[in-house]
Amino acid sequence: MFRSCFSDLDECLSDARPCDVNASCTNSDGSYSCFCNQGFTGNGTVCDGIFIDASYSNPILCALPILVI
């Protein structure tokens, strides 16, 4: 059995912030994954807000990202 001498670095907790502010970060051994939060779309490192117009049946991407504070 191979035993690593290195401990996993939790990229999600680093100051570099690998994911968009509107995304969640999931740490895994030696890596991480970013997923946009509900109401946002993108690849996780960049998430754009989705504006839903009640008079229109399809969501429209906003020109500017929406920040959740």
Secondary structure, 3 states (H helix, E strand, C coil): CCCCCCCCCCHHHCCCCCCCCCEEEEEECCEEEEEECCCEEECCCCEEEEECCCCCCCCEECCCCCCCC
